[in-house]
Amino acid sequence: MNDVMQAVGVFFSYAVLAVFAQNAVFTRGLGVSRLVQLVGDERTSSGWFALLLCVTQVLVASLAFYAGGFIAAQSNPAQLRPLVYLACVAVVSLFEFIVLWAARGKRHGGQLLRILPLAAVNSGVLGTVLVERTQSFTLEQSMGFGLGSGLGYLLAVMLVTEADRRLRSEAIPEAFRGLPITLIYIGVLALAIYGFTGHSVIL
Amino acid sequence: MKRHAAELITRDPERFFHHDRVFLNNPVVMQGMGLAPLVVLATSGQNALMLAVAVALLLTPSRMLACLLSRLFPLREEHPANAELEKKLLPRSILYSGSAAVVYLAAYPILNQLFGVSLLVLGIYLPMLVVEPLLTYRFGRVQETMKKAVSKGIRITIGYGLLLLLLGCVREWLSAGTVFGHVLSRPVLPMASMPAGGFIVLGVLCAVWRTLARKYKNYLTSEARGLMAVYRQKEGEPEDE
């Protein structure tokens, strides 16, 4: 019982760590290109995107945990990393695809099928897996970090979406409107997070 | 300016400018692609150079390979029906990033040979290149030809490499007062070496770049119109305007 409680505690503490102190977007810039596109895209729901991202990251974290052991035994692990972890992402996203395909007649089923490739194959997912494996996280740490990373991404999307209307203000010089001011805004938010947690990127 | 270019600009300026992936339609500045390595890693000229070489080795070959393989799941129209997207987007996205991962197998030993242990500085951002939208964005677009894949791949590589080097040098100068290790001044903005500083410096750089690009577009458009008017006068044709 004690072991289970300890594992749950580790899972949630790593999830919280990934949401705030190690936020994928603000501290590592993971998936930021997709985030910038997502904010202005009214066809893609940020909520569904984040949900698929969280599910994919939790499932990929566990698969990649075992794949990491396979890579470590090879003579050229650095070379193989992207291919093997991408294979893990492909397996998980195919599983999600089958589930969503079965439910495609239902409300939002088709939309989720169109969002899945954007949520599954991006630098947020692969980057998080690489962080987990580089830092040799245990299984529960990896899964907690994966979930937190997805939630942290949602937090970043919500913060940038909320500011998007204000960032279109005519008070902003014309040259800065759009992408430049969005990047500066993300930078300022990142600075605010450093204010609470300090900063060092572990590559 | 040649007559052919002037004709193209007067007919459809945006289409003409769209083809210039180096300055007028730089993939980073105009479309926000490939931001993660830029804001986190391009903190010095040396880092930027390593990243630029990695992108040069990966981008065009992986795009060519993906162009070949994606014919298994082609998107034939610019705006495909939802049913087609639901079926083909996922396999196409896996094919595009998978192609980049296969090319990475060959690119990594070359990079290792060129930069040795310095390559470790790139950390997770080097393998992460295989899913960068810069390399994979075509999965959601209409099927391209091999010729276009090569030509666009090379132009995007040049545009991205140029911005990487520029940002790397500017951030190195701001944060350490040096460029490629040569001392220029005292550090002006140490924060520029952090990801937050990267976002801010890149945002300012994008604003300056976009302003210059807009001015250059206006200049090209007026030049092309003037040139076409002269040609028409010479040929005795009536003017449009």
Boltz contact constraints between the chains, C-beta under 6 A:
constraints:
  - contact:
      token1: [A, 29]
      token2: [B, 36]
      max_distance: 6.0
  - contact:
      token1: [A, 29]
      token2: [B, 39]
      max_distance: 6.0
  - contact:
      token1: [A, 29]
      token2: [B, 40]
      max_distance: 6.0
  - contact:
      token1: [A, 29]
      token2: [B, 195]
      max_distance: 6.0
  - contact:
      token1: [A, 32]
      token2: [B, 35]
      max_distance: 6.0
  - contact:
      token1: [A, 32]
      token2: [B, 36]
      max_distance: 6.0
  - contact:
      token1: [A, 33]
      token2: [B, 32]
      max_distance: 6.0
  - contact:
      token1: [A, 33]
      token2: [B, 33]
      max_distance: 6.0
  - contact:
      token1: [A, 33]
      token2: [B, 35]
      max_distance: 6.0
  - contact:
      token1: [A, 33]
      token2: [B, 133]
      max_distance: 6.0
  - contact:
      token1: [A, 36]
      token2: [B, 32]
      max_distance: 6.0
  - contact:
      token1: [A, 79]
      token2: [B, 105]
      max_distance: 6.0
  - contact:
      token1: [A, 79]
      token2: [B, 108]
      max_distance: 6.0
  - contact:
      token1: [A, 81]
      token2: [B, 127]
      max_distance: 6.0
  - contact:
      token1: [A, 82]
      token2: [B, 101]
      max_distance: 6.0
  - contact:
      token1: [A, 82]
      token2: [B, 104]
      max_distance: 6.0
  - contact:
      token1: [A, 82]
      token2: [B, 127]
      max_distance: 6.0
  - contact:
      token1: [A, 82]
      token2: [B, 130]
      max_distance: 6.0
  - contact:
      token1: [A, 83]
      token2: [B, 101]
      max_distance: 6.0
  - contact:
      token1: [A, 86]
      token2: [B, 97]
      max_distance: 6.0
  - contact:
      token1: [A, 86]
      token2: [B, 101]
      max_distance: 6.0
  - contact:
      token1: [A, 90]
      token2: [B, 94]
      max_distance: 6.0
  - contact:
      token1: [A, 97]
      token2: [B, 90]
      max_distance: 6.0
  - contact:
      token1: [A, 110]
      token2: [B, 82]
      max_distance: 6.0
  - contact:
      token1: [A, 110]
      token2: [B, 86]
      max_distance: 6.0
  - contact:
      token1: [A, 113]
      token2: [B, 86]
      max_distance: 6.0
  - contact:
      token1: [A, 114]
      token2: [B, 85]
      max_distance: 6.0
  - contact:
      token1: [A, 114]
      token2: [B, 86]
      max_distance: 6.0
  - contact:
      token1: [A, 116]
      token2: [B, 90]
      max_distance: 6.0
  - contact:
      token1: [A, 117]
      token2: [B, 89]
      max_distance: 6.0
  - contact:
      token1: [A, 117]
      token2: [B, 90]
      max_distance: 6.0
  - contact:
      token1: [A, 117]
      token2: [B, 93]
      max_distance: 6.0
  - contact:
      token1: [A, 121]
      token2: [B, 93]
      max_distance: 6.0
  - contact:
      token1: [A, 121]
      token2: [B, 97]
      max_distance: 6.0
  - contact:
      token1: [A, 121]
      token2: [B, 131]
      max_distance: 6.0
  - contact:
      token1: [A, 122]
      token2: [B, 131]
      max_distance: 6.0
  - contact:
      token1: [A, 123]
      token2: [B, 36]
      max_distance: 6.0
  - contact:
      token1: [A, 123]
      token2: [B, 128]
      max_distance: 6.0
  - contact:
      token1: [A, 123]
      token2: [B, 131]
      max_distance: 6.0
  - contact:
      token1: [A, 126]
      token2: [B, 128]
      max_distance: 6.0
  - contact:
      token1: [A, 126]
      token2: [B, 131]
      max_distance: 6.0
  - contact:
      token1: [A, 127]
      token2: [B, 124]
      max_distance: 6.0
  - contact:
      token1: [A, 127]
      token2: [B, 128]
      max_distance: 6.0
  - contact:
      token1: [A, 130]
      token2: [B, 124]
      max_distance: 6.0
  - contact:
      token1: [A, 175]
      token2: [B, 207]
      max_distance: 6.0
  - contact:
      token1: [A, 175]
      token2: [B, 211]
      max_distance: 6.0
  - contact:
      token1: [A, 176]
      token2: [B, 207]
      max_distance: 6.0
  - contact:
      token1: [A, 179]
      token2: [B, 32]
      max_distance: 6.0
  - contact:
      token1: [A, 179]
      token2: [B, 206]
      max_distance: 6.0
  - contact:
      token1: [A, 180]
      token2: [B, 203]
      max_distance: 6.0
  - contact:
      token1: [A, 180]
      token2: [B, 206]
      max_distance: 6.0
  - contact:
      token1: [A, 180]
      token2: [B, 207]
      max_distance: 6.0
  - contact:
      token1: [A, 183]
      token2: [B, 199]
      max_distance: 6.0
  - contact:
      token1: [A, 183]
      token2: [B, 202]
      max_distance: 6.0
  - contact:
      token1: [A, 183]
      token2: [B, 203]
      max_distance: 6.0
  - contact:
      token1: [A, 184]
      token2: [B, 200]
      max_distance: 6.0
  - contact:
      token1: [A, 184]
      token2: [B, 203]
      max_distance: 6.0
  - contact:
      token1: [A, 186]
      token2: [B, 199]
      max_distance: 6.0
  - contact:
      token1: [A, 187]
      token2: [B, 196]
      max_distance: 6.0
  - contact:
      token1: [A, 187]
      token2: [B, 199]
      max_distance: 6.0
  - contact:
      token1: [A, 187]
      token2: [B, 200]
      max_distance: 6.0
  - contact:
      token1: [A, 190]
      token2: [B, 195]
      max_distance: 6.0
  - contact:
      token1: [A, 190]
      token2: [B, 196]
      max_distance: 6.0
  - contact:
      token1: [A, 191]
      token2: [B, 196]
      max_distance: 6.0
  - contact:
      token1: [A, 203]
      token2: [B, 123]
      max_distance: 6.0
  - contact:
      token1: [A, 203]
      token2: [B, 124]
      max_distance: 6.0
